[in-house]
Amino acid sequence: MERRGKASARGSLESGALETDDSKKQRQRSRISRKVVCVFILAAVLVFVSSFIYETAYGDCIIDPEYKDVPAAMPLTGPLSPSVAESMADAELLFPNLWRGPECVTWDNDGVMYTGTMSGEIWKLPPSSDEPVLVARTGKDACNMSMTRQHRDCGRPLGMHWMPDDTLLVADGYVGLLSVSLTDGRIKKLLRVGDVIDGKRLTFPDDFAIGPDGTVYLSDVSHRFDFDQFMYDLLESRPLGRIVRYNPATGQSSTFAEDLYFPNGVELSPDKASIIVCETTFFRLKRLYIDARAGTSEILVDALPGFPDNIRRHPRGGYLVGLSAGRSMTTDIGNSHPWLRRMLAKYVPHHELTKITLPYGMCIHVSEEGEILRSWHDPKASTVGHTSHCEINGEHMYVGSFKMLGLGKLALKESLP
């Protein structure tokens, strides 16, 4: 019995030793397996990340951005301070149930106001009337204000001005430079999108000014990206734009100035010797001479705190400029990091790209010498965000937007400088 017990104990010890060895080996194998899995996962992540970076930096992309040496935005202090500025959030909204994206506004000699909307409609509002009248459509009749995005079949009226003979001209981003009949609504196409001018297609007509001799100076935002791709031009930020010169008397057109960065709004200077152009992607206003100094230019104001859109003369001198969005950390970081803009263009749908800009409402008054004199703000874009156009008529400033509902009408609280 004693021997059997001792034998049994030895067997148990030997069995325990064997089990211990087996457990150790199993644990070792398990640790090795986990290490292999971890190494495999890490390798897969590294391959994915490196492939993503390579594809982002060197793969096919619709844009080819370059480094932008853009000055830091001027601070919102002094005349730019929201605390001392008049609030655009207090503006009355005209016809928010009828007008979506009234980009621009103008008046004829009888005080009748005209504007164009996202759905391709041109409206007029007589001073004695409370109801606007539809004047013309630059696109198809089926388009209406229920649309939340532009569509090329509808047309898109942008800049508007009057010829010396009181003819209304309209720059349509989809159609071209148009003459509009105010009696029957007929549209005459003076320049068409797709027309080849000095070897480049007219691609994205935006705004224009009319010189003292009747010459039209039309901004063509980009020769690569059309109106449906305007965010790609903003992200690429290369000098792809130009000013096209059109002679209504002869119908001839030519390139007046090129290598511009998203040339947007255009206005004739008070002395009629130059035009002022908003270079949106460089946050600046540039003066282009049209007199004997034609071919020369200078920066009027730089480092604006937002994207300049339209520009119109202030009745007491200088210019009113609408800033369609504020500058943010995202936009300023993107200026010096082309790969970030490339990644956005590559992986974010175009209609979502507008959300990367800061939805701010702002108008600024700039002197003829480039000094900021006054500003108006709607910091939360609660009433007139995405400001495209600011113009004073009488005791009110009218504020357009390229996407918001309604036209802003702000009562001016005090006389302007």
Disulfide bonds with the S-S distance in Angstrom:
Cys143-Cys154 1.88
Cys363-Cys390 1.87
